[in-house]
Amino acid sequence: MGYETVKCKILIVEDELLVRKALRYIIEQESDEFEIIGEVTNGEEALEFLEQSLPHMMICDIMMPRMNGLELLRAVNLKYPEVSTIILSGYQDFEYVKSAFKYGVFDYILKPELESDYLLRALRLLGRKKGVIHAKDHGGSGGEEACPEQGDACSTYYLIAIQPGKILQGATNKQELTIGHMEEMIKEAFGRFYLDSFILKKSQVYVYTIGCFYPEMFDGKLRTMTGQGTAYLRNIEMIISPPYEKGVSLEAEAQKLSELFSYRFFDSRKDYLDLRETGILQLPALDQKTVCDLVRQQKAGTAGAVLVEYLSSLRGMAVSEMAVKKLMESTLYNTIFELNENEFCPPQLEERKLSFLTAIGTTDSLEGLIGAIAAIYQEIGQITEEARGSGLYLRITEYLYRHYSEPVTLKTLAADFNMNYSYLSSYFSSHMGQGINEFLNSVRVEKAKELLAASELSLSEIAQEIGYTDQSYFGKVFKKQTGYSPHTYRNRARRQGEKL
């Protein structure tokens, strides 16, 4: 056993004939670099093959009969750790894919997205990592604008900063491969204009320096790179810096860029953040005093609306997610502090403070943060209003007495009182000993008794008059509360000459 040639030897382990043919066709287009030394249809056949001939790498399906890919990877990792693997999977197999990474898998490729460029890039990067394939020179070709080797004559510099996206967290090999793909495409697209690269280790941001003479040239090459890299952009986060003049500390500027890798928090549709026109923006000022004053004046709903308007203005902006969340947290702290200073901070508010902060910190989008802030300040208003003994439940009952003839629902009532409907339901029940619908029905039935005893309106007209659109439902509610049907009640009331 052992390696006999300088070509990179590949074993294909795949039970689908069409997929095996597709892999062979793609790989054999690069016959000067790769050699397919075998094709087998399951894990057992693969282990038998490895006893006789050792490849540099395997392309292996996850789901196969007899011995699946995971079982094969486990065995190969123990017996042939020098053999590297790229796995194939379907969308439904992703849980298996995550398990496969602990066996040293270099990359995974989804079958529905199997493309020659992606596969060959993965094979080349793995071959180079193993020292079997040597990188080709992707420098500028004849006719390309020249930039001196050291970049000293370039008038403008740009940084392209890349960070593995959330989808790649925990998948170290996949991160390495994806970053490797992007670096290769940057070098290919910019050629001689690619000057240098470095890593910000603390934040794991990869930074590439590009030197250019004029913006149009950079723009054209960037379009080329992003066009080729569509398949990788969804797995990474990328920031294009504003232009820098000679003498600027690029590493210091890269540190500033590293704080903006939450741009998808503000706009999930963005493939990357381009700062060439806007530059790095400062977080707009927020009048926290106004927010605190509104809460102290028992206008927490209005205070929440002020914050929602502020957050909405940040859509699509290049600002830090952490800075925005910290601003919301400090505003909440200051609000509660102001209430304490004025000797009015209900115990429930202090008890809820930690859950409020957690709700802010765990949001994963601007829309989620807006929703959390609106809900928090609505609840603050409800807690403070109740604690001040404002008699909220009395105002609700008064409202129901005045509007019983209208199509009142818990949802519309919550909207009219600017309250969360679940909280409203719980609050009313705890103060009145019955639910809102039950109370509303009792108000309507009392009014129906008056109309039945003193008017000539039909039962259908009475039902409409007191807020019921369904006469049959009105009859059921009436009988449940009085023990009589509306018709029987009317006859008895008229015989006695008054409401029963």
PALO-58432 format. One record per residue (C-alpha): residue in one letter; x negated, y, z. Coordinates in Angstrom, 3 decimals. Example, Ala and Ser with C-alpha at 12.3 -4.5 7.8 and 13.67 -1.06 7.14 Angstrom:
// residues 2
["A", [-12.300, -4.500, 7.800]]
["S", [-13.670, -1.060, 7.140]]
This chain:
// residues 500
["M", [0.000, 0.000, 0.000]]
["G", [-0.996, 3.655, -0.328]]
["Y", [-0.955, 6.456, -2.880]]
["E", [-2.531, 5.598, -6.206]]
["T", [-2.049, 8.793, -8.268]]
["V", [-1.835, 12.532, -7.763]]
["K", [1.776, 12.570, -8.907]]
["C", [4.416, 12.927, -6.226]]
["K", [6.154, 9.552, -5.892]]
["I", [9.883, 9.486, -5.276]]
["L", [12.282, 6.713, -4.247]]
["I", [15.994, 7.296, -4.975]]
["V", [18.414, 5.679, -2.505]]
["E", [21.952, 6.246, -3.833]]
["D", [24.892, 3.889, -4.418]]
["E", [26.564, 5.964, -7.165]]
["L", [25.175, 5.186, -10.621]]
["L", [26.084, 8.576, -12.108]]
["V", [24.305, 10.433, -9.288]]
["R", [21.188, 8.263, -9.728]]
["K", [21.180, 9.026, -13.445]]
["A", [21.609, 12.750, -12.793]]
["L", [18.700, 12.764, -10.317]]
["R", [16.449, 10.871, -12.723]]
["Y", [17.331, 13.206, -15.582]]
["I", [16.563, 16.333, -13.518]]
["I", [13.324, 15.031, -12.038]]
["E", [11.882, 13.586, -15.238]]
["Q", [12.000, 17.033, -16.806]]
["E", [9.038, 17.703, -14.504]]
["S", [7.129, 14.484, -15.262]]
["D", [3.763, 16.173, -14.813]]
["E", [4.532, 16.601, -11.085]]
["F", [6.872, 13.766, -10.102]]
["E", [7.184, 10.043, -10.659]]
["I", [10.293, 8.037, -9.764]]
["I", [8.921, 4.698, -8.582]]
["G", [12.238, 3.076, -7.731]]
["E", [16.020, 3.235, -7.455]]
["V", [18.003, 1.275, -4.845]]
["T", [21.663, 1.364, -3.829]]
["N", [21.618, 1.056, -0.024]]
["G", [19.469, 1.205, 3.094]]
["E", [18.648, -2.509, 3.209]]
["E", [17.294, -2.441, -0.349]]
["A", [15.299, 0.671, 0.496]]
["L", [13.550, -1.025, 3.436]]
["E", [12.714, -4.015, 1.250]]
["F", [11.264, -1.674, -1.373]]
["L", [9.154, 0.199, 1.205]]
["E", [7.542, -3.072, 2.240]]
["Q", [6.086, -3.293, -1.273]]
["S", [5.482, 0.303, -2.369]]
["L", [5.256, 3.535, -0.410]]
["P", [6.591, 6.795, -1.935]]
["H", [5.725, 10.283, -0.815]]
["M", [9.404, 11.086, -0.390]]
["M", [12.927, 9.679, -0.641]]
["I", [16.103, 11.222, -1.960]]
["C", [18.712, 9.471, 0.136]]
["D", [22.524, 9.457, 0.260]]
["I", [24.139, 9.651, 3.708]]
["M", [27.186, 7.475, 3.058]]
["M", [26.312, 4.065, 1.529]]
["P", [27.534, 0.475, 1.982]]
["R", [25.784, -2.162, 4.141]]
["M", [23.223, 0.225, 5.706]]
["N", [24.045, 3.931, 5.591]]
["G", [21.617, 6.813, 5.353]]
["L", [21.423, 7.507, 9.085]]
["E", [20.491, 3.903, 9.887]]
["L", [17.867, 3.988, 7.140]]
["L", [16.410, 7.294, 8.375]]
["R", [16.132, 5.900, 11.894]]
["A", [14.202, 2.859, 10.636]]
["V", [11.955, 4.852, 8.276]]
["N", [11.160, 7.403, 10.981]]
["L", [9.883, 4.598, 13.215]]
["K", [8.040, 2.481, 10.629]]
["Y", [7.073, 4.916, 7.853]]
["P", [6.908, 8.403, 9.424]]
["E", [4.703, 9.632, 6.551]]
["V", [7.637, 9.280, 4.113]]
["S", [9.638, 12.519, 3.924]]
["T", [13.323, 12.658, 3.041]]
["I", [15.779, 14.932, 1.274]]
["I", [19.349, 13.792, 1.876]]
["L", [22.470, 14.053, -0.270]]
["S", [25.897, 14.458, 1.248]]
["G", [29.494, 15.367, 0.516]]
["Y", [31.248, 18.250, 2.296]]
["Q", [33.019, 15.823, 4.628]]
["D", [29.718, 14.323, 5.832]]
["F", [28.302, 17.417, 7.563]]
["E", [28.402, 15.903, 11.059]]
["Y", [26.218, 13.090, 9.752]]
["V", [23.883, 15.666, 8.185]]
["K", [23.355, 17.402, 11.537]]
["S", [22.465, 14.053, 13.114]]
["A", [20.000, 13.361, 10.304]]
["F", [17.808, 16.383, 11.113]]
["K", [16.533, 14.744, 14.312]]
["Y", [14.847, 12.141, 12.118]]
["G", [12.700, 14.748, 10.388]]
["V", [14.809, 15.294, 7.275]]
["F", [13.282, 18.070, 5.169]]
["D", [16.435, 19.293, 3.451]]
["Y", [20.005, 18.361, 2.584]]
["I", [21.791, 18.972, -0.719]]
["L", [25.559, 18.855, -1.146]]
["K", [26.521, 16.618, -4.070]]
["P", [29.210, 18.988, -5.378]]
["E", [26.538, 21.708, -5.566]]
["L", [23.690, 19.585, -6.961]]
["E", [21.732, 21.871, -9.307]]
["S", [18.418, 21.230, -10.986]]
["D", [16.773, 24.491, -9.845]]
["Y", [17.593, 23.910, -6.172]]
["L", [16.545, 20.241, -6.244]]
["L", [13.242, 20.942, -8.020]]
["R", [12.403, 23.823, -5.664]]
["A", [13.023, 21.535, -2.677]]
["L", [10.879, 18.766, -4.178]]
["R", [8.040, 21.178, -5.018]]
["L", [8.038, 22.765, -1.565]]
["L", [8.005, 19.355, 0.089]]
["G", [5.263, 18.171, -2.265]]
["R", [3.154, 21.220, -1.418]]
["K", [3.751, 20.738, 2.286]]
["K", [2.447, 17.175, 1.947]]
["G", [-0.532, 18.368, -0.108]]
["V", [0.425, 16.355, -3.205]]
["I", [1.482, 19.282, -5.425]]
["H", [-0.401, 22.565, -5.708]]
["A", [1.411, 25.884, -6.134]]
["K", [1.459, 27.370, -9.606]]
["D", [0.545, 31.006, -10.236]]
["H", [3.723, 32.984, -10.619]]
["G", [1.939, 36.300, -11.145]]
["G", [2.914, 38.908, -13.717]]
["S", [2.876, 37.931, -17.362]]
["G", [1.665, 39.984, -20.272]]
["G", [3.628, 43.163, -20.772]]
["E", [4.670, 43.477, -17.098]]
["E", [3.861, 46.744, -15.380]]
["A", [0.598, 46.414, -13.505]]
["C", [0.033, 47.312, -9.896]]
["P", [-3.500, 47.183, -8.441]]
["E", [-4.328, 44.176, -6.247]]
["Q", [-4.445, 46.166, -3.000]]
["G", [-1.376, 48.245, -3.786]]
["D", [-3.323, 51.463, -3.098]]
["A", [-2.122, 53.179, -6.275]]
["C", [1.581, 52.448, -5.691]]
["S", [3.537, 55.579, -4.855]]
["T", [6.410, 53.879, -3.020]]
["Y", [6.783, 50.833, -0.803]]
["Y", [9.784, 48.703, 0.110]]
["L", [10.278, 46.003, 2.700]]
["I", [12.445, 42.949, 2.152]]
["A", [13.266, 41.452, 5.551]]
["I", [14.782, 37.967, 5.881]]
["Q", [16.132, 36.055, 8.854]]
["P", [17.722, 32.560, 8.905]]
["G", [21.501, 32.900, 9.182]]
["K", [23.698, 31.462, 11.945]]
["I", [24.574, 28.498, 9.725]]
["L", [20.944, 27.324, 9.967]]
["Q", [20.545, 27.617, 13.749]]
["G", [19.020, 24.426, 15.115]]
["A", [18.100, 23.108, 11.643]]
["T", [14.355, 23.911, 11.680]]
["N", [13.452, 22.098, 8.470]]
["K", [16.361, 23.659, 6.596]]
["Q", [15.285, 27.108, 7.814]]
["E", [11.737, 26.500, 6.617]]
["L", [12.926, 25.312, 3.235]]
["T", [15.398, 28.164, 2.695]]
["I", [12.858, 30.816, 3.674]]
["G", [10.341, 29.081, 1.420]]
["H", [12.789, 29.233, -1.488]]
["M", [13.420, 32.937, -0.946]]
["E", [9.713, 33.735, -0.628]]
["E", [9.000, 31.914, -3.865]]
["M", [11.779, 33.806, -5.645]]
["I", [10.512, 37.146, -4.296]]
["K", [7.040, 36.368, -5.615]]
["E", [8.428, 35.269, -8.978]]
["A", [10.705, 38.307, -9.348]]
["F", [8.212, 40.984, -8.288]]
["G", [5.012, 39.366, -9.575]]
["R", [2.017, 41.652, -9.035]]
["F", [4.164, 44.130, -7.152]]
["Y", [4.420, 41.650, -4.275]]
["L", [1.674, 42.882, -1.944]]
["D", [1.857, 41.204, 1.435]]
["S", [4.013, 39.393, 4.008]]
["F", [4.120, 39.105, 7.783]]
["I", [6.375, 37.689, 10.516]]
["L", [7.921, 39.446, 13.497]]
["K", [7.559, 36.460, 15.805]]
["K", [9.836, 37.632, 18.601]]
["S", [12.837, 38.014, 16.290]]
["Q", [11.713, 35.432, 13.693]]
["V", [12.049, 37.959, 10.877]]
["Y", [10.065, 37.366, 7.693]]
["V", [8.966, 40.599, 6.026]]
["Y", [7.685, 41.040, 2.448]]
["T", [5.986, 44.222, 1.199]]
["I", [6.652, 45.391, -2.360]]
["G", [4.760, 48.233, -4.033]]
["C", [6.427, 50.178, -6.869]]
["F", [5.921, 53.256, -9.045]]
["Y", [9.600, 54.162, -9.552]]
["P", [12.965, 53.022, -8.087]]
["E", [14.424, 51.738, -11.379]]
["M", [11.679, 49.128, -11.614]]
["F", [12.380, 47.870, -8.089]]
["D", [16.121, 47.815, -8.743]]
["G", [15.756, 45.658, -11.851]]
["K", [13.520, 43.133, -10.140]]
["L", [15.789, 43.026, -7.081]]
["R", [18.773, 42.193, -9.314]]
["T", [16.747, 39.366, -10.849]]
["M", [15.875, 37.963, -7.434]]
["T", [19.376, 38.180, -5.942]]
["G", [20.873, 36.701, -9.096]]
["Q", [18.617, 33.661, -8.781]]
["G", [19.064, 33.429, -5.017]]
["T", [22.878, 33.350, -4.767]]
["A", [22.820, 29.787, -3.407]]
["Y", [20.435, 30.789, -0.601]]
["L", [21.840, 34.172, 0.415]]
["R", [24.760, 32.552, 2.248]]
["N", [22.250, 30.730, 4.510]]
["I", [20.149, 33.781, 5.357]]
["E", [20.459, 37.437, 6.242]]
["M", [18.455, 39.894, 4.150]]
["I", [17.787, 43.624, 4.445]]
["I", [16.348, 45.873, 1.723]]
["S", [14.572, 48.838, 3.300]]
["P", [14.699, 52.466, 2.201]]
["P", [11.609, 53.571, 0.233]]
["Y", [8.502, 54.465, 2.247]]
["E", [5.605, 56.715, 1.335]]
["K", [1.961, 55.796, 1.771]]
["G", [0.759, 56.110, 5.366]]
["V", [3.968, 54.942, 7.045]]
["S", [3.565, 52.097, 9.541]]
["L", [5.445, 49.331, 7.744]]
["E", [5.346, 47.035, 10.758]]
["A", [7.013, 49.701, 12.906]]
["E", [9.666, 50.181, 10.218]]
["A", [10.181, 46.421, 10.054]]
["Q", [10.889, 46.421, 13.800]]
["K", [13.686, 48.932, 13.176]]
["L", [15.093, 46.738, 10.397]]
["S", [15.100, 43.704, 12.697]]
["E", [17.752, 45.385, 14.874]]
["L", [20.187, 45.531, 11.939]]
["F", [20.509, 41.828, 11.198]]
["S", [24.106, 41.934, 12.414]]
["Y", [25.359, 43.721, 9.295]]
["R", [27.824, 40.894, 8.567]]
["F", [29.431, 41.705, 11.940]]
["F", [30.558, 44.990, 10.358]]
["D", [31.327, 43.590, 6.895]]
["S", [31.498, 39.801, 6.450]]
["R", [31.588, 40.171, 2.655]]
["K", [28.029, 41.496, 2.378]]
["D", [25.425, 39.145, 0.914]]
["Y", [22.688, 41.513, 2.079]]
["L", [22.190, 45.010, 3.509]]
["D", [20.751, 47.590, 1.120]]
["L", [19.399, 50.712, 2.859]]
["R", [17.806, 52.373, -0.189]]
["E", [20.416, 55.134, -0.326]]
["T", [21.690, 55.423, 3.234]]
["G", [18.507, 54.741, 5.187]]
["I", [18.757, 53.610, 8.816]]
["L", [21.726, 55.364, 10.411]]
["Q", [22.071, 56.480, 14.006]]
["L", [25.070, 55.251, 15.972]]
["P", [27.661, 58.075, 15.957]]
["A", [28.264, 59.808, 19.276]]
["L", [31.252, 58.756, 21.367]]
["D", [32.956, 61.089, 23.829]]
["Q", [33.105, 58.706, 26.795]]
["K", [34.359, 61.479, 29.099]]
["T", [37.544, 61.837, 27.060]]
["V", [38.157, 58.102, 27.293]]
["C", [37.663, 58.122, 31.067]]
["D", [39.888, 61.175, 31.505]]
["L", [42.698, 59.583, 29.513]]
["V", [42.621, 56.444, 31.671]]
["R", [42.620, 58.555, 34.845]]
["Q", [45.643, 60.449, 33.470]]
["Q", [47.443, 57.128, 33.080]]
["K", [47.011, 57.133, 29.282]]
["A", [44.917, 53.985, 28.883]]
["G", [46.751, 53.082, 25.659]]
["T", [45.648, 56.392, 24.137]]
["A", [42.101, 55.815, 25.403]]
["G", [42.100, 52.433, 23.679]]
["A", [43.321, 54.073, 20.467]]
["V", [40.394, 56.540, 20.623]]
["L", [37.945, 53.629, 20.875]]
["V", [39.679, 51.679, 18.094]]
["E", [39.420, 54.721, 15.816]]
["Y", [35.718, 55.061, 16.660]]
["L", [35.025, 51.375, 15.955]]
["S", [36.994, 51.491, 12.712]]
["S", [34.707, 54.279, 11.495]]
["L", [31.748, 51.862, 11.733]]
["R", [33.019, 49.489, 9.018]]
["G", [30.210, 48.756, 6.580]]
["M", [27.693, 50.926, 8.438]]
["A", [24.072, 49.918, 8.999]]
["V", [24.043, 50.061, 12.793]]
["S", [23.179, 47.573, 15.524]]
["E", [25.868, 45.144, 16.735]]
["M", [24.161, 45.005, 20.142]]
["A", [24.115, 48.807, 20.416]]
["V", [27.833, 49.011, 19.615]]
["K", [28.745, 46.337, 22.152]]
["K", [26.590, 47.986, 24.811]]
["L", [28.347, 51.285, 24.120]]
["M", [31.748, 49.630, 24.613]]
["E", [30.524, 47.960, 27.809]]
["S", [29.115, 51.194, 29.243]]
["T", [32.365, 53.013, 28.417]]
["L", [34.298, 50.348, 30.305]]
["Y", [31.897, 50.580, 33.274]]
["N", [32.234, 54.371, 33.341]]
["T", [36.026, 54.135, 33.160]]
["I", [36.226, 51.826, 36.178]]
["F", [33.605, 53.912, 38.011]]
["E", [35.677, 57.072, 37.457]]
["L", [38.761, 55.346, 38.855]]
["N", [36.752, 54.295, 41.919]]
["E", [35.425, 57.826, 42.357]]
["N", [39.001, 59.099, 42.378]]
["E", [39.901, 56.434, 44.944]]
["F", [42.197, 54.714, 42.545]]
["C", [40.828, 51.444, 41.203]]
["P", [43.276, 48.557, 41.697]]
["P", [41.642, 45.334, 42.976]]
["Q", [42.996, 43.518, 39.909]]
["L", [40.926, 45.813, 37.699]]
["E", [37.680, 44.946, 39.503]]
["E", [38.625, 41.279, 39.322]]
["R", [39.183, 41.504, 35.567]]
["K", [36.011, 43.482, 34.837]]
["L", [33.826, 40.424, 34.168]]
["S", [36.375, 38.871, 31.812]]
["F", [36.659, 42.208, 29.976]]
["L", [32.874, 42.337, 29.484]]
["T", [32.841, 38.714, 28.332]]
["A", [35.555, 39.451, 25.779]]
["I", [33.448, 42.300, 24.367]]
["G", [30.196, 40.340, 24.304]]
["T", [31.567, 37.204, 22.629]]
["T", [33.270, 38.829, 19.629]]
["D", [31.693, 37.829, 16.318]]
["S", [33.108, 40.523, 14.036]]
["L", [34.050, 44.186, 14.117]]
["E", [37.716, 43.259, 13.741]]
["G", [37.396, 40.939, 16.727]]
["L", [35.818, 43.717, 18.802]]
["I", [38.570, 46.159, 17.804]]
["G", [41.199, 43.633, 18.898]]
["A", [39.406, 42.974, 22.195]]
["I", [39.105, 46.689, 23.033]]
["A", [42.772, 47.361, 22.221]]
["A", [43.870, 44.457, 24.441]]
["I", [41.523, 45.446, 27.298]]
["Y", [42.719, 49.051, 27.503]]
["Q", [46.336, 48.001, 27.173]]
["E", [45.854, 45.692, 30.152]]
["I", [44.055, 48.449, 32.096]]
["G", [47.080, 50.670, 31.508]]
["Q", [49.470, 47.976, 32.691]]
["I", [47.439, 47.274, 35.841]]
["T", [47.018, 50.934, 36.802]]
["E", [50.628, 51.811, 36.041]]
["E", [51.931, 48.949, 38.141]]
["A", [49.541, 49.766, 40.975]]
["R", [50.711, 53.389, 41.068]]
["G", [54.216, 52.141, 41.883]]
["S", [55.646, 53.757, 38.790]]
["G", [58.766, 51.610, 38.876]]
["L", [58.098, 50.263, 35.430]]
["Y", [60.618, 47.468, 35.862]]
["L", [63.292, 50.062, 36.687]]
["R", [62.554, 51.883, 33.447]]
["I", [62.823, 48.592, 31.565]]
["T", [66.201, 47.777, 33.112]]
["E", [67.401, 51.296, 32.371]]
["Y", [66.285, 50.846, 28.773]]
["L", [68.208, 47.541, 28.499]]
["Y", [71.375, 49.142, 29.919]]
["R", [71.130, 51.862, 27.248]]
["H", [70.183, 49.625, 24.310]]
["Y", [72.064, 46.410, 25.036]]
["S", [74.133, 46.810, 21.836]]
["E", [70.998, 46.826, 19.673]]
["P", [69.020, 43.756, 18.471]]
["V", [66.580, 43.907, 21.403]]
["T", [63.903, 41.166, 21.522]]
["L", [60.925, 40.642, 23.776]]
["K", [58.679, 41.636, 20.879]]
["T", [60.484, 44.909, 20.132]]
["L", [60.696, 45.711, 23.837]]
["A", [56.939, 45.153, 24.231]]
["A", [56.302, 47.453, 21.264]]
["D", [58.537, 50.194, 22.681]]
["F", [56.733, 50.038, 26.045]]
["N", [53.274, 49.609, 24.457]]
["M", [52.689, 46.378, 26.369]]
["N", [51.524, 42.850, 25.628]]
["Y", [54.719, 40.807, 25.298]]
["S", [53.385, 37.891, 27.401]]
["Y", [52.406, 40.277, 30.198]]
["L", [55.750, 42.100, 29.892]]
["S", [57.693, 38.851, 30.261]]
["S", [55.676, 37.777, 33.307]]
["Y", [55.837, 41.255, 34.896]]
["F", [59.621, 41.572, 34.525]]
["S", [60.311, 38.081, 35.853]]
["S", [58.136, 38.624, 38.931]]
["H", [59.971, 41.870, 39.812]]
["M", [63.546, 40.947, 38.861]]
["G", [63.646, 37.233, 39.608]]
["Q", [64.936, 36.483, 36.115]]
["G", [63.737, 36.717, 32.547]]
["I", [64.395, 39.627, 30.201]]
["N", [66.772, 37.642, 27.973]]
["E", [68.686, 36.415, 30.994]]
["F", [69.009, 39.963, 32.346]]
["L", [70.036, 41.322, 28.926]]
["N", [72.707, 38.627, 28.574]]
["S", [74.147, 39.529, 31.972]]
["V", [74.355, 43.224, 30.957]]
["R", [76.107, 42.284, 27.716]]
["V", [78.534, 39.909, 29.420]]
["E", [79.532, 42.617, 31.919]]
["K", [80.250, 44.981, 29.033]]
["A", [82.172, 42.211, 27.239]]
["K", [84.382, 41.721, 30.331]]
["E", [85.355, 45.387, 30.198]]
["L", [86.204, 45.232, 26.502]]
["L", [88.134, 41.974, 26.819]]
["A", [90.267, 43.356, 29.656]]
["A", [90.905, 46.857, 28.320]]
["S", [90.631, 46.827, 24.505]]
["E", [92.361, 45.254, 21.522]]
["L", [89.070, 44.495, 19.724]]
["S", [88.758, 41.008, 18.275]]
["L", [86.212, 38.585, 19.733]]
["S", [84.047, 39.059, 16.638]]
["E", [84.148, 42.847, 17.040]]
["I", [83.301, 42.602, 20.728]]
["A", [80.351, 40.327, 19.976]]
["Q", [79.049, 42.895, 17.460]]
["E", [79.705, 45.751, 19.888]]
["I", [77.517, 44.254, 22.616]]
["G", [74.603, 43.187, 20.387]]
["Y", [75.441, 39.627, 19.249]]
["T", [75.546, 38.864, 15.540]]
["D", [76.901, 35.356, 16.102]]
["Q", [80.373, 35.102, 17.696]]
["S", [79.866, 31.419, 18.534]]
["Y", [76.628, 32.179, 20.420]]
["F", [78.366, 35.028, 22.254]]
["G", [81.060, 32.579, 23.358]]
["K", [78.494, 30.104, 24.721]]
["V", [76.621, 32.806, 26.654]]
["F", [79.869, 34.243, 28.048]]
["K", [81.176, 30.869, 29.226]]
["K", [77.837, 29.952, 30.790]]
["Q", [77.875, 33.126, 32.918]]
["T", [81.602, 33.340, 33.777]]
["G", [82.883, 29.796, 33.505]]
["Y", [85.542, 30.950, 30.999]]
["S", [85.667, 31.258, 27.251]]
["P", [86.163, 34.892, 26.068]]
["H", [89.735, 34.078, 24.945]]
["T", [90.684, 32.491, 28.294]]
["Y", [89.058, 35.336, 30.209]]
["R", [91.057, 37.919, 28.237]]
["N", [94.386, 36.181, 28.949]]
["R", [93.665, 35.815, 32.683]]
["A", [92.447, 39.410, 32.998]]
["R", [95.569, 40.769, 31.313]]
["R", [97.866, 38.740, 33.525]]
["Q", [96.126, 40.132, 36.615]]
["G", [95.847, 43.601, 35.119]]
["E", [92.134, 44.071, 35.732]]
["K", [88.644, 42.697, 35.039]]
["L", [88.013, 39.436, 36.896]]
